[in-house]
Amino acid sequence: MSTSERASRSLPVVTAAGDLDASNLGPLDVELQAAAETASGVILDISAVTFADSTFLNLLIRTHQHTELRIVGLRPPLDRLFHLVGVDTLLRVFPTVAEARVARA
């Protein structure tokens, strides 16, 4: 196993849930930053997110700019939001945490 494969398998997983907007993104932002400081990237599981607005997308883009961000669990209606805004072409999206872990950097 190569060094990059070992690093991918050890990426921390951050889980987000519920409705995400400007009023409650602070804790997720802190958690993503902390995870990014300890590893070469972060896996963000959004399978339990029921709503997200542009501030959430902004957080994802900022995180992507500072670390390797891998998104998992994208489902309706967020998949439509990602597509409409075009972040689906910028961010790496995977169906499961397992698939995100084994993907090459």
Secondary structure, 3 states (H helix, E strand, C coil): CCHHHHHHHCCCEEEEEEEECCCCCHHHHHHHHHHHHHCCEEEEEEEEEEEECHHHHHHHHHHHHHCEEEEECCCCCHHHHHHHHCHHHCCEEECCHHHHHHCCC
